[in-house]
């Protein structure tokens, strides 16, 4: 419990009111980080930071969105690009199917943390350095921003390649069949769908594309945690069903168009992101 509170305070300190001097804010942040490092093993710090990012920026927003869509469907319909069809219960098909999506989303998140813990434990037992840098020295703001940009850039390339050539190859494979039978079994997207897939495609496409580049670059754990937070928030928003998508007649079902939109336009931004055609 103490470790969880320390991790939470570490992420919340930068959001203190502007009346608190920046120097004092940074001092408190550094003190909290040193306390966390000195009182907990590096593996615990890494897993807590990863879990905090995923829970706070993906699971909690997704579950809140699910509650709102379930409790107030008339209000939710107005915000959905596909109307009533995009409500979680209608998209999943039944209460049991919706519960299955939620359970596997949580299970995949735990699965990723378990694999991460296994890798770090194996490196520790073999005497090698940890995959992520969990040192006492904090990255400078510029180094933090640059590290996050690099991770997101590498992740986008890896995800495109894996998605285009492994999950949707011209000739179906066992991996692509698993992905289609799980991730594409839902008629319309909602936030929890971002983590719903067979564990193998999930590990390859969602988890490994961020963690492995961070491990290869030996990124600081705060760089990884911040990148994971941004990715998690992106997943929760992009799959919420409130974004607009344009799809050609050959693209079906619509959930595929939202996951791989021809043009994905965020309401607050004019930036468009082209994605590969679904084979």
C-alpha positions as CSV (number, residue, x, y, z in Angstrom):
1,X,0.0,0.0,0.0
2,X,2.8,2.4,0.9
3,X,4.5,1.7,-2.5
4,X,1.3,2.4,-4.3
5,X,0.7,5.7,-2.5
6,X,4.3,6.8,-3.2
7,X,3.9,6.0,-6.9
8,X,0.6,7.9,-7.0
9,X,2.1,10.9,-5.3
10,X,5.0,10.8,-7.7
11,X,2.7,11.2,-10.7
12,X,0.4,13.7,-9.0
13,X,3.0,16.1,-7.7
14,X,3.7,17.8,-11.0
15,X,-0.1,18.8,-11.1
16,X,0.1,20.8,-7.8
17,X,-1.5,24.2,-8.1
18,X,0.4,26.9,-9.8
19,X,0.8,28.8,-6.6
20,X,3.4,26.2,-5.5
21,X,6.8,27.4,-6.8
22,X,8.2,25.3,-9.6
23,X,11.4,24.7,-7.7
24,X,9.5,23.4,-4.7
25,X,7.4,21.2,-6.9
26,X,10.6,19.7,-8.5
27,X,12.2,19.3,-5.0
28,X,9.1,17.4,-3.7
29,X,9.1,15.3,-6.9
30,X,12.8,14.4,-6.5
31,X,12.4,13.7,-2.8
32,X,9.4,11.3,-3.5
33,X,11.4,9.6,-6.2
34,X,14.4,9.1,-4.0
35,X,12.2,7.7,-1.2
36,X,10.5,5.3,-3.6
37,X,13.9,4.1,-5.0
38,X,15.5,3.7,-1.5
39,X,12.6,1.9,0.1
40,X,11.5,-0.5,-2.7
41,X,13.3,-2.9,-5.1
42,X,13.7,-1.7,-8.7
43,X,11.3,-4.4,-10.0
44,X,8.5,-3.2,-7.6
45,X,9.0,0.4,-8.8
46,X,8.9,-0.5,-12.4
47,X,5.8,-2.6,-12.1
48,X,4.0,-0.1,-9.9
49,X,4.7,2.7,-12.4
50,X,3.5,0.6,-15.3
51,X,0.4,-0.5,-13.5
52,X,-0.4,3.0,-12.4
53,X,-0.1,4.3,-16.0
54,X,-2.3,1.6,-17.4
55,X,-4.9,1.7,-14.7
56,X,-5.2,5.4,-14.4
57,X,-5.2,6.3,-18.1
58,X,-6.9,3.3,-19.6
59,X,-8.8,1.0,-17.3
60,X,-10.5,3.7,-15.1
61,X,-11.5,5.9,-18.1
62,X,-12.8,2.9,-20.0
63,X,-14.8,1.6,-17.1
64,X,-16.2,5.0,-16.4
65,X,-17.2,5.2,-20.1
66,X,-18.8,1.8,-19.8
67,X,-20.8,2.8,-16.8
68,X,-22.0,6.0,-18.5
69,X,-23.0,4.1,-21.6
70,X,-24.9,1.6,-19.6
71,X,-26.6,3.9,-17.1
72,X,-27.5,6.7,-19.5
73,X,-27.8,5.1,-23.0
74,X,-29.9,8.0,-24.5
75,X,-27.2,10.5,-23.5
76,X,-24.4,8.2,-24.7
77,X,-26.1,7.6,-28.1
78,X,-25.8,11.3,-28.9
79,X,-22.0,11.2,-28.5
80,X,-21.5,8.0,-30.5
81,X,-20.5,8.2,-34.1
82,X,-22.6,5.0,-34.8
83,X,-25.5,5.9,-32.5
84,X,-27.3,3.0,-30.6
85,X,-25.2,0.4,-32.4
86,X,-22.0,1.7,-30.7
87,X,-23.4,1.2,-27.2
88,X,-21.3,-1.5,-25.5
89,X,-24.1,-3.9,-24.8
90,X,-25.4,-3.7,-28.4
91,X,-21.8,-3.9,-29.8
92,X,-20.9,-7.0,-27.7
93,X,-24.2,-8.7,-28.4
94,X,-25.1,-9.8,-24.8
95,X,-24.3,-9.2,-21.2
96,X,-22.2,-12.3,-21.1
97,X,-20.2,-11.2,-24.1
98,X,-19.6,-7.8,-22.6
99,X,-18.4,-9.3,-19.4
100,X,-16.1,-11.5,-21.4
101,X,-14.6,-8.4,-23.1
102,X,-14.1,-6.7,-19.8
103,X,-12.5,-9.8,-18.2
104,X,-10.1,-10.4,-21.0
105,X,-9.1,-6.7,-21.1
106,X,-8.2,-6.9,-17.5
107,X,-6.6,-10.3,-18.0
108,X,-4.4,-9.0,-20.9
109,X,-3.2,-6.0,-18.8
110,X,-2.2,-8.4,-16.0
111,X,-0.6,-10.7,-18.5
112,X,1.6,-7.9,-19.9
113,X,2.7,-7.0,-16.3
114,X,3.4,-10.7,-15.6
115,X,5.6,-11.0,-18.7
116,X,7.4,-7.8,-17.8
117,X,8.0,-9.0,-14.3
118,X,9.3,-12.3,-15.7
119,X,11.8,-10.6,-18.0
120,X,13.1,-8.3,-15.3
121,X,13.4,-11.2,-12.8
122,X,15.3,-13.3,-15.3
123,X,17.7,-10.4,-16.1
124,X,18.2,-9.9,-12.3
125,X,19.0,-13.6,-11.7
126,X,21.5,-13.7,-14.6
127,X,23.3,-10.6,-13.2
128,X,22.4,-8.4,-16.2
129,X,21.2,-4.9,-15.9
130,X,17.5,-4.3,-15.7
131,X,15.6,-3.7,-19.0
132,X,14.5,-0.3,-17.9
133,X,16.6,2.2,-16.0
134,X,15.4,2.5,-12.5
135,X,18.2,4.6,-11.1
136,X,18.2,7.4,-8.6
137,X,19.0,10.1,-11.2
138,X,15.9,11.7,-12.7
139,X,15.9,12.5,-16.5
140,X,15.9,16.2,-17.4
141,X,12.7,17.5,-18.9
142,X,14.2,17.6,-22.3
143,X,15.5,14.1,-22.0
144,X,12.1,12.9,-20.8
145,X,10.3,14.5,-23.7
146,X,12.8,13.3,-26.2
147,X,12.7,9.7,-24.8
148,X,8.9,9.7,-25.0
149,X,8.9,10.9,-28.6
150,X,11.4,8.2,-29.6
151,X,9.4,5.5,-27.9
152,X,6.1,6.6,-29.6
153,X,7.8,6.9,-33.0
154,X,9.4,3.4,-32.8
155,X,6.1,2.0,-31.5
156,X,4.1,3.4,-34.4
157,X,6.5,1.8,-36.9
158,X,6.4,-1.6,-35.1
159,X,2.6,-1.5,-34.7
160,X,2.1,-0.7,-38.4
161,X,4.4,-3.5,-39.5
162,X,2.9,-6.1,-37.1
163,X,-0.6,-5.1,-37.9
164,X,-0.2,-5.0,-41.6
165,X,1.9,-8.1,-42.2
166,X,1.3,-10.4,-39.2
167,X,-2.2,-9.7,-38.0
168,X,-3.7,-9.0,-41.5
169,X,-1.5,-10.8,-44.0
170,X,-2.7,-11.6,-47.5
171,X,-2.7,-15.3,-46.6
172,X,-4.3,-16.1,-43.3
173,X,-2.2,-17.6,-40.6
174,X,-3.0,-19.0,-37.2
175,X,-2.0,-15.7,-35.6
176,X,-4.2,-13.7,-37.9
177,X,-7.2,-16.1,-37.3
178,X,-6.9,-15.7,-33.6
179,X,-6.8,-11.9,-34.0
180,X,-9.9,-11.9,-36.3
181,X,-11.9,-14.2,-34.1
182,X,-11.3,-12.1,-31.0
183,X,-10.6,-8.5,-31.8
184,X,-13.0,-8.3,-34.8
185,X,-15.9,-10.2,-33.2
186,X,-17.4,-6.9,-31.9
187,X,-19.6,-5.0,-34.3
188,X,-18.7,-1.5,-33.0
189,X,-15.9,-0.2,-30.8
190,X,-16.0,1.0,-27.2
191,X,-13.1,1.9,-25.0
192,X,-12.5,-1.6,-23.4
193,X,-12.1,-3.1,-26.9
194,X,-8.6,-1.6,-27.0
195,X,-7.4,-4.3,-24.7
196,X,-9.6,-7.1,-26.0
197,X,-7.7,-9.6,-28.1
198,X,-6.3,-13.1,-27.9
199,X,-3.3,-12.9,-25.4
200,X,-0.8,-13.7,-28.1
201,X,-1.7,-10.9,-30.6
202,X,-2.2,-8.6,-27.7
203,X,1.3,-9.3,-26.4
204,X,2.8,-8.9,-29.8
205,X,0.9,-5.8,-31.1
206,X,0.0,-3.9,-27.9
207,X,2.5,-4.7,-25.2
208,X,5.7,-5.6,-26.9
209,X,5.7,-2.6,-29.3
210,X,6.2,-0.2,-26.4
211,X,8.1,-2.3,-23.8
212,X,10.7,-3.9,-26.1
213,X,11.8,-0.6,-27.7
214,X,12.1,0.9,-24.1
215,X,14.1,-2.1,-23.0
216,X,16.4,-2.0,-26.0
217,X,17.0,1.8,-25.5
218,X,17.3,1.2,-21.7
219,X,14.9,4.0,-21.2
220,X,14.3,5.5,-17.8
221,X,11.2,4.0,-16.1
222,X,9.6,7.4,-15.9
223,X,10.0,7.8,-19.7
224,X,8.3,4.4,-20.2
225,X,5.6,5.2,-17.7
226,X,4.8,8.5,-19.4
227,X,4.8,7.0,-22.8
228,X,2.5,4.2,-21.5
229,X,0.2,6.8,-20.0
230,X,-0.1,8.6,-23.3
231,X,-0.7,5.4,-25.3
232,X,-3.3,4.2,-22.7
233,X,-5.2,7.5,-22.9
234,X,-5.1,7.3,-26.7
235,X,-6.6,3.8,-26.6
236,X,-9.4,4.9,-24.3
237,X,-10.3,7.9,-26.5
238,X,-9.8,6.3,-29.9
239,X,-11.9,3.3,-29.2
240,X,-14.6,5.2,-27.3
241,X,-16.8,5.4,-30.5
242,X,-17.1,9.1,-30.4
243,X,-14.4,9.7,-33.1
244,X,-15.5,10.0,-36.7
245,X,-14.3,7.7,-39.4
246,X,-14.7,7.4,-43.1
247,X,-14.6,4.0,-44.7
248,X,-14.9,2.7,-48.2
249,X,-17.6,0.2,-49.1
250,X,-15.1,-2.7,-49.0
251,X,-14.2,-2.0,-45.4
252,X,-16.3,-4.1,-43.0
253,X,-17.2,-4.3,-40.3
254,X,-17.2,-0.7,-39.0
255,X,-15.2,-1.7,-36.0
256,X,-12.4,-2.5,-38.4
257,X,-12.7,1.0,-39.8
258,X,-12.4,2.6,-36.4
259,X,-9.4,0.4,-35.5
260,X,-7.8,1.1,-38.8
261,X,-9.6,4.3,-40.0
262,X,-8.8,5.7,-43.4
263,X,-8.9,9.1,-41.7
264,X,-9.2,9.3,-38.0
265,X,-10.1,12.8,-36.9
266,X,-10.1,13.8,-33.3
267,X,-12.7,16.5,-32.4
268,X,-10.1,18.7,-30.8
269,X,-7.5,18.4,-33.5
270,X,-7.3,18.8,-37.3
271,X,-4.5,16.2,-37.5
272,X,-5.4,13.1,-39.6
273,X,-3.7,9.8,-39.3
274,X,-3.9,7.4,-42.3
275,X,-3.8,3.7,-41.6
276,X,-3.2,0.6,-43.7
277,X,-6.0,-1.0,-45.7
278,X,-7.4,-4.2,-44.1
279,X,-6.5,-7.1,-46.3
